[in-house]
């Protein structure tokens, strides 16, 4: 998610809250020395040196508690990215490449913040310091941290910890109890298989046309596209479109065929909702009258879907809708709860996605290792978690501070149980930015299958063939821009 989007969701913490909480420890922590020290933090996430969100979210409380430590944020995003000044003849500067260059420069950052998918690159190139010895030396307690997060971070470090994250976001399966009760169907359970979830959905689906009630959806949003949504299903299987080098497609397989046939069957049996037409949906929302539904864009809040995958950040919207039900004509509060995402028998403890917010490690060439570790300990400590636990959009990693807010009771552990699904090496997307077009070829062919124009395996074979051709063009034209038809667009000088 882009920083500007995060800003819109930021839950402000007043100075009045922060100061009393930390006043008791400020003197002790700042008494180490009166000498001002600089802690340099770099990130590939696009934050600038004066980024308000970054400072409010991660550094303000630490700076208050440690007035002798000055935080300096090192940007790694090319300014032209923001202002549209990039020369079309120049290859865009990759923020990750710039970060790695800064980490090995003359005045390197002490702390780096990156995305989960970027960690393997830094670890494999020995650019991060292992944190386990520091954790052991300082007896820093990690036993209270969500296992899914810690184990997810260790997974990319071959069992060793090179970074920590204070907050995260994940998904779960939300269900409408009334729809289950009415159909006499048992509620879903933690770690049920995908097939069990689909079977429940099949028993709940009923009705025709606009009155159709669906059993399952990969997204609460009415405009969701099953082709992209199914990645939640395929990720735990480590099912990829192409090999690690991005040179050969891997979709002409029995496993891909089973996946497509499963999705096709869900559509044909009308277990999952059809993608809503944006114009028709807008008309319903703006039409007013007795049938006015302010939640037309949301299949779950509209009670069109009995079960849906939902992100933790959406829970606040559902609780607010229930609290203000009297203000929405025709809206009935929903009795709901959540369970973990369904799982595959081959990966019974793996979920589809965990977004770790604020993954930070110590540069192997850090000049101020002591303060770098002090900062990471602080941000991942109990005091910080206590203050940040009221966020409506992220979950703190410290388990003792994870609890439903505003008196709403639900099975919040559903968001913390499963470990993140393995992801394909991020570097391939940096090295070959046009490689995402391979997915669009599959999208068109999947649509052909759903419309009865092609058989599943024939479509996968064509995806394999056309995708291989595109990958070859990308390999032969690393500096060229590949258009949507697989051709190479040569850069044209501006003006």
WOLINSUL-V505220 format. One line per field, one symbol per residue. psi: psi as a letter, one per 30 degrees, with the letter a starting at -180 (. if undefined). A space follows every 10 residues. Layout:
# WOLINSUL-V505220
psi: ???
This chain:
# WOLINSUL-V505220
psi: kkefeeeffk jkklefeeee efeffeeeff felfkklkjk klkgggklfg jeeeeeeffe eeeefiffjk kjkjkgkkef eeghgkkffk kkkkeeeeee eefgaeille kkklleffee eeefghfkkk feeeeeeghj jgfgkjeeee eeeeefghfl jfllkfllkl lljkkjeeee eefhkklllk glleeeeeee eeffklllbf gkklflkfkf kfgkkfeeff feefeffhjl fllffhfklg fileeeeeee eeeeeeeefh ekllkkkeee eeeeeffaae gkjfgffjee fghfkekkkk keffeeeeee eeegeffjkf kkkkjlllll lllkefifgk aekjjkjhjk lkkfgkfiee feeeeeeefg leeeeeeffg kfflkkfjef gjkklggkkl iffffgeklk kkkkkfeefe fifffffeee eeeeeeeeef ggflleeeee eeeeeeeeee eeeeefiffl kklfgglkjk kkkk.
